[in-house]
């Protein structure tokens, strides 16, 4: 490696933390750090260093490919799965449900398991991109253990297509060390101060549902609106704010942790992770409302490692495994068996379980927003402006 190619210790640790949090894939981590080439060379010279093939489960193969969100898993759970089954978990990270849908529509994703959000599942069913689940192969699935609010979207026309992972809210994280004693409480605060004292320091999601939805909330409109007049108002706000943004990205933790960004649209677990490590970063739910959501495990049509897909989902549904997930990622779950294993302070944490008046103002995403062409075109204009 030349001096030009040398990676600093700080950069290496940043990439390692992103990999540990699930923000980047193993392939990305090994590639940017140069460890992939080293491992390949050693594997050729010393075959014993090559990953061992499955043996514990016999016929599930040597790998399973999971498409999921950033900072969403306990990496040690994947290592345990590999130890128990011999199948390595390859993690692919995406930043929006639109990105995930487009990948599956294009074919050849190579995914075995993916993590869709509640409002998208009917679209996957209608486009024949997802397969019904064989519950007999999911010993750890207990329908009665789940809160129906966060489980019902997995069943379409009487068939089970997806099982609950966890749920959460969409708010924003703000570094209060820079707020000048003026606290944030609303989406109006978020957008107004993005264009004022937080100019150049704010991030928004690379995801139309939340970025457009939270711009709509500035005007008191529905998070899910597809009304052309209301979308026009949201677009004007987004274009006004665009010059003041630090970045448009769904992987916002690195910039918030480094201090390059001071505020970002944020999901529950990221808010909890950031607040735990940097207490001056607060998680705020806008009082005007916004999004509440639930995510699921599902198997796409044509999954190349179908046996491993069922094995991984069943493993992740184990209450003990799921409890470790919650402790790592900070998202609430709808499984009463898992909640029974969690510490009292987590179940009473206001980031995970906000006050009822804040929850009451939130909306689940609607299927129409996933494929609405006006919203898609609006986000494209915003990004290219």
C-alpha positions as CSV (number, residue, x, y, z in Angstrom):
1,X,0.0,0.0,0.0
2,X,1.4,3.4,-1.0
3,X,1.4,6.5,1.3
4,X,-1.4,7.8,-0.8
5,X,-3.4,4.7,-0.2
6,X,-2.7,4.5,3.5
7,X,-5.7,4.6,5.8
8,X,-5.3,6.5,9.0
9,X,-6.2,4.9,12.3
10,X,-9.1,7.3,12.8
11,X,-10.5,6.5,9.4
12,X,-10.1,2.8,10.0
13,X,-11.9,3.0,13.3
14,X,-14.8,5.0,11.7
15,X,-15.2,2.3,9.0
16,X,-15.0,-0.4,11.7
17,X,-17.7,1.3,13.7
18,X,-19.9,1.6,10.6
19,X,-19.5,-2.1,9.9
20,X,-20.2,-3.0,13.5
21,X,-23.4,-1.0,13.5
22,X,-24.5,-2.5,10.3
23,X,-24.2,0.7,8.3
24,X,-22.0,-0.9,5.6
25,X,-21.6,-4.3,4.3
26,X,-18.7,-6.6,5.0
27,X,-17.6,-6.3,1.4
28,X,-17.5,-2.5,1.7
29,X,-15.5,-2.7,5.0
30,X,-13.0,-5.2,3.7
31,X,-12.6,-3.3,0.4
32,X,-12.0,0.2,1.8
33,X,-9.7,-1.0,4.6
34,X,-7.7,-3.3,2.3
35,X,-8.4,-6.3,4.5
36,X,-10.3,-8.1,1.8
37,X,-7.2,-8.4,-0.4
38,X,-5.2,-9.5,2.6
39,X,-7.7,-12.1,3.5
40,X,-7.9,-13.4,0.0
41,X,-4.1,-13.7,-0.2
42,X,-3.9,-15.5,3.1
43,X,-6.8,-17.8,2.2
44,X,-5.0,-18.9,-0.9
45,X,-1.8,-19.5,1.0
46,X,-3.4,-21.0,4.0
47,X,-6.7,-22.8,3.1
48,X,-7.5,-23.3,6.8
49,X,-8.3,-19.5,7.0
50,X,-11.1,-19.8,4.5
51,X,-14.6,-19.6,6.0
52,X,-15.9,-23.1,6.9
53,X,-19.0,-24.4,5.2
54,X,-22.3,-25.1,6.9
55,X,-22.4,-28.2,9.0
56,X,-24.6,-27.6,12.0
57,X,-27.8,-27.2,9.9
58,X,-26.5,-29.5,7.2
59,X,-28.3,-28.2,4.1
60,X,-28.8,-24.5,4.4
61,X,-25.6,-23.6,2.6
62,X,-22.6,-21.5,3.5
63,X,-24.2,-18.0,3.4
64,X,-27.4,-15.9,3.7
65,X,-27.8,-12.4,2.2
66,X,-29.7,-9.9,4.3
67,X,-30.9,-6.6,2.9
68,X,-31.6,-4.2,5.8
69,X,-31.3,-0.7,7.2
70,X,-28.2,1.1,8.7
71,X,-27.4,0.6,12.4
72,X,-30.1,-2.0,12.7
73,X,-28.6,-5.2,14.2
74,X,-26.3,-6.7,16.8
75,X,-23.4,-8.0,14.7
76,X,-22.6,-10.5,17.4
77,X,-26.0,-12.2,16.7
78,X,-24.8,-12.8,13.1
79,X,-21.6,-14.3,14.4
80,X,-23.6,-16.6,16.7
81,X,-25.8,-17.6,13.7
82,X,-22.7,-18.5,11.7
83,X,-21.2,-20.4,14.7
84,X,-24.4,-22.4,15.0
85,X,-25.2,-23.1,11.3
86,X,-22.0,-22.5,9.4
87,X,-23.8,-19.9,7.2
88,X,-22.2,-16.5,7.0
89,X,-24.5,-13.5,7.1
90,X,-23.8,-11.0,4.3
91,X,-25.4,-7.7,5.0
92,X,-26.5,-5.3,2.3
93,X,-27.6,-1.8,3.5
94,X,-30.2,0.4,1.8
95,X,-31.5,3.8,2.6
96,X,-35.1,3.8,1.5
97,X,-38.0,1.5,0.6
98,X,-38.0,3.0,-2.9
99,X,-34.4,1.8,-3.4
100,X,-35.3,-1.6,-2.1
101,X,-38.4,-1.9,-4.4
102,X,-36.4,-0.8,-7.4
103,X,-33.7,-3.4,-6.7
104,X,-36.2,-6.2,-6.5
105,X,-38.1,-5.0,-9.6
106,X,-34.9,-5.0,-11.6
107,X,-34.3,-8.7,-10.7
108,X,-31.2,-10.4,-9.6
109,X,-30.9,-8.8,-6.2
110,X,-29.3,-11.9,-4.7
111,X,-31.1,-11.2,-1.4
112,X,-32.4,-14.0,0.7
113,X,-34.1,-12.0,3.5
114,X,-35.1,-8.3,3.3
115,X,-36.6,-5.9,5.8
116,X,-39.6,-4.0,4.3
117,X,-41.7,-1.4,6.1
118,X,-45.4,-1.9,6.9
119,X,-46.8,0.2,4.1
120,X,-44.8,-1.5,1.3
121,X,-45.8,-5.1,1.7
122,X,-49.0,-4.9,-0.3
123,X,-47.0,-3.5,-3.2
124,X,-44.6,-6.4,-3.0
125,X,-47.5,-8.8,-3.0
126,X,-49.2,-7.2,-6.0
127,X,-46.0,-7.2,-8.0
128,X,-45.3,-10.9,-7.1
129,X,-41.9,-9.9,-5.5
130,X,-42.4,-11.6,-2.2
131,X,-43.3,-15.2,-1.2
132,X,-45.8,-16.4,1.4
133,X,-44.1,-17.7,4.5
134,X,-44.3,-21.3,5.6
135,X,-44.9,-20.9,9.3
136,X,-44.1,-24.5,10.0
137,X,-40.5,-23.6,9.3
138,X,-40.5,-20.8,11.8
139,X,-40.5,-22.5,15.2
140,X,-39.9,-19.2,17.0
141,X,-42.8,-17.4,15.5
142,X,-45.8,-17.0,17.8
143,X,-48.4,-14.8,16.3
144,X,-50.1,-14.3,19.6
145,X,-47.0,-12.7,21.1
146,X,-47.1,-9.7,18.8
147,X,-49.0,-6.4,19.2
148,X,-51.3,-6.4,16.2
149,X,-50.7,-2.8,15.4
150,X,-47.1,-3.7,14.4
151,X,-47.8,-7.2,13.0
152,X,-51.0,-7.0,10.9
153,X,-49.4,-5.5,7.8
154,X,-47.5,-8.7,7.3
155,X,-50.7,-10.5,6.4
156,X,-52.2,-9.8,3.0
157,X,-55.5,-11.4,1.7
158,X,-55.2,-14.0,4.5
159,X,-51.6,-15.1,3.7
160,X,-48.6,-14.3,5.9
161,X,-45.8,-12.7,3.9
162,X,-43.8,-11.0,6.6
163,X,-43.1,-11.3,10.3
164,X,-42.4,-8.4,12.7
165,X,-38.9,-7.2,13.4
166,X,-39.5,-4.0,15.4
167,X,-41.3,-0.7,15.3
168,X,-40.4,2.9,15.9
169,X,-40.9,6.6,15.1
170,X,-39.3,9.1,12.8
171,X,-38.2,12.3,14.4
172,X,-35.0,14.3,14.4
173,X,-31.8,14.2,16.4
174,X,-30.3,17.6,17.4
175,X,-27.1,18.4,19.1
176,X,-28.3,20.7,21.9
177,X,-24.8,22.1,22.6
178,X,-25.5,24.4,19.7
179,X,-29.1,25.4,20.3
180,X,-28.3,28.6,22.2
181,X,-30.8,27.7,24.9
182,X,-33.7,27.6,22.4
183,X,-35.0,24.0,22.5
184,X,-36.6,22.3,19.5
185,X,-40.1,20.9,19.7
186,X,-41.7,20.9,16.2
187,X,-41.0,20.3,12.5
188,X,-41.4,24.0,12.0
189,X,-38.4,24.4,14.4
190,X,-36.5,21.9,12.4
191,X,-37.0,23.6,9.0
192,X,-36.8,27.2,10.2
193,X,-33.6,26.7,12.1
194,X,-32.1,24.6,9.3
195,X,-32.2,27.9,7.4
196,X,-31.0,29.9,10.4
197,X,-28.5,29.0,13.2
198,X,-28.2,25.3,12.0
199,X,-27.5,26.3,8.4
200,X,-24.9,24.0,6.8
201,X,-25.2,21.5,9.7
202,X,-28.5,19.7,8.9
203,X,-29.1,16.4,7.2
204,X,-32.3,14.9,5.7
205,X,-33.0,11.4,4.6
206,X,-32.4,10.2,1.1
207,X,-36.0,8.9,1.2
208,X,-39.1,10.5,-0.1
209,X,-41.5,9.2,2.5
210,X,-39.8,10.9,5.4
211,X,-38.2,13.9,3.8
212,X,-41.3,15.0,1.9
213,X,-43.6,13.8,4.7
214,X,-41.8,15.9,7.3
215,X,-41.8,18.9,5.0
216,X,-45.6,18.5,4.7
217,X,-45.9,18.5,8.5
218,X,-44.4,22.1,8.4
219,X,-47.8,23.2,6.9
220,X,-49.9,20.9,9.0
221,X,-50.7,18.5,6.1
222,X,-50.8,14.8,6.3
223,X,-47.5,13.0,6.3
224,X,-48.8,10.8,3.5
225,X,-50.4,13.5,1.3
226,X,-50.3,13.1,-2.4
227,X,-52.4,16.3,-3.0
228,X,-50.6,18.3,-5.8
229,X,-51.2,21.7,-4.1
230,X,-49.8,20.4,-0.7
231,X,-46.8,18.7,-2.4
232,X,-46.1,22.0,-4.2
233,X,-45.9,23.7,-0.8
234,X,-43.6,21.0,0.5
235,X,-41.3,21.4,-2.6
236,X,-40.9,25.1,-2.1
237,X,-39.8,24.5,1.5
238,X,-37.4,21.8,0.5
239,X,-35.9,23.9,-2.3
240,X,-35.5,26.9,0.1
241,X,-33.8,24.6,2.6
242,X,-31.5,22.8,0.1
243,X,-28.7,25.3,0.2
244,X,-28.6,25.1,3.9
245,X,-28.2,21.3,4.2
246,X,-25.0,19.5,5.1
247,X,-26.1,16.4,3.3
248,X,-29.0,14.2,2.0
249,X,-28.3,10.8,3.4
250,X,-30.0,8.0,5.4
251,X,-26.6,7.1,7.0
252,X,-26.3,10.1,9.2
253,X,-24.7,8.8,12.4
254,X,-21.0,9.3,11.3
255,X,-21.6,13.0,10.6
256,X,-23.5,13.5,13.8
257,X,-20.9,11.7,15.9
258,X,-18.0,13.7,14.3
259,X,-19.8,17.0,14.9
260,X,-19.9,17.9,11.2
261,X,-23.7,17.7,11.4
262,X,-25.7,19.1,14.3
263,X,-29.2,18.0,13.3
264,X,-30.7,15.2,11.2
265,X,-33.9,13.4,10.4
266,X,-33.7,10.3,12.5
267,X,-35.2,7.0,13.4
268,X,-35.8,5.8,16.9
269,X,-32.9,3.5,17.3
270,X,-30.4,5.9,15.8
271,X,-31.7,8.5,18.2
272,X,-31.2,6.2,21.1
273,X,-27.7,5.1,20.0
274,X,-26.6,8.8,19.5
275,X,-28.1,9.9,22.8
276,X,-26.5,7.0,24.7
277,X,-23.1,7.8,23.4
278,X,-23.4,11.6,23.2
279,X,-26.0,12.8,25.8
280,X,-26.2,16.3,24.4
281,X,-27.8,14.8,21.2
282,X,-31.5,14.8,21.9
283,X,-34.2,12.9,20.0
284,X,-37.3,15.0,19.2
285,X,-40.7,14.0,17.9
286,X,-42.4,17.0,16.2
287,X,-45.6,17.9,18.0
288,X,-47.4,18.3,14.7
289,X,-47.0,14.6,14.1
290,X,-45.0,12.5,11.6
291,X,-44.4,8.9,11.1
292,X,-44.9,5.7,13.2
293,X,-43.8,2.5,11.5
294,X,-43.1,-1.2,11.8
295,X,-40.5,-3.3,9.9
296,X,-40.7,-6.9,9.0
297,X,-38.6,-9.9,7.9
298,X,-39.6,-11.3,4.5
299,X,-38.2,-13.5,1.8
300,X,-38.2,-12.3,-1.8
301,X,-39.2,-14.4,-4.7
302,X,-36.3,-16.4,-6.1
303,X,-34.1,-16.1,-3.0
304,X,-31.0,-18.0,-3.9
305,X,-30.4,-19.4,-0.3
306,X,-34.0,-20.1,0.7
307,X,-33.2,-22.7,3.4
308,X,-30.7,-20.3,5.0
309,X,-33.4,-17.5,4.8
310,X,-35.8,-19.4,6.9
311,X,-33.0,-20.4,9.3
312,X,-32.0,-16.8,9.8
313,X,-35.5,-15.4,10.3
314,X,-36.3,-18.1,12.8
315,X,-33.0,-17.4,14.6
316,X,-33.8,-13.7,14.7
317,X,-37.3,-14.3,16.1
318,X,-35.9,-16.1,19.2
319,X,-36.8,-13.9,22.1
320,X,-33.2,-14.2,23.5
321,X,-31.7,-13.2,20.2
322,X,-34.2,-10.4,19.7
323,X,-33.5,-9.0,23.2
324,X,-29.8,-8.7,22.3
325,X,-30.9,-6.9,19.1
326,X,-32.9,-4.4,21.1
327,X,-30.1,-3.8,23.5
328,X,-27.8,-3.1,20.5
329,X,-30.0,-1.0,18.2
330,X,-32.4,0.7,20.5
331,X,-35.7,0.1,18.6
332,X,-38.8,-1.1,20.4
333,X,-40.3,-4.5,19.5
334,X,-43.8,-5.7,19.4
335,X,-43.0,-9.2,20.8
336,X,-44.1,-9.6,24.4
337,X,-41.7,-12.5,24.9
338,X,-38.8,-10.2,24.1
339,X,-40.0,-7.4,26.2
340,X,-40.2,-9.7,29.2
341,X,-36.4,-10.1,28.9
342,X,-35.6,-6.4,28.6
343,X,-34.5,-4.1,31.5
344,X,-37.2,-1.9,33.0
345,X,-35.3,1.3,32.1
346,X,-35.5,0.4,28.4
347,X,-39.2,-0.2,28.5
348,X,-39.7,3.2,30.2
349,X,-37.2,5.1,27.9
350,X,-39.0,8.1,26.4
351,X,-37.1,7.8,23.1
352,X,-38.3,4.2,22.6
353,X,-41.7,4.8,24.1
354,X,-42.7,8.4,23.7
355,X,-45.5,10.2,25.6
356,X,-49.0,9.2,24.4
357,X,-49.8,12.7,23.1
358,X,-46.8,12.5,20.8
359,X,-47.7,9.0,19.6
360,X,-51.3,9.9,18.9
361,X,-50.2,12.6,16.4
362,X,-48.2,10.1,14.3
363,X,-49.3,8.3,11.1
364,X,-48.4,5.0,9.6
365,X,-47.1,5.3,6.1
366,X,-49.6,4.6,3.3
367,X,-49.0,2.3,0.4
368,X,-49.9,5.1,-2.1
369,X,-46.8,7.1,-1.1
370,X,-44.4,4.3,-2.2
371,X,-45.4,4.5,-5.9
372,X,-46.8,8.0,-6.2
373,X,-45.1,9.5,-9.2
374,X,-45.5,13.1,-8.0
375,X,-43.6,12.4,-4.8
376,X,-40.9,10.5,-6.7
377,X,-40.4,13.3,-9.1
378,X,-40.4,15.9,-6.3
379,X,-37.6,14.1,-4.5
380,X,-35.6,13.9,-7.8
381,X,-36.0,17.6,-8.4
382,X,-35.0,18.4,-4.8
383,X,-31.9,16.2,-5.0
384,X,-30.8,17.6,-8.3
385,X,-31.4,21.3,-7.4
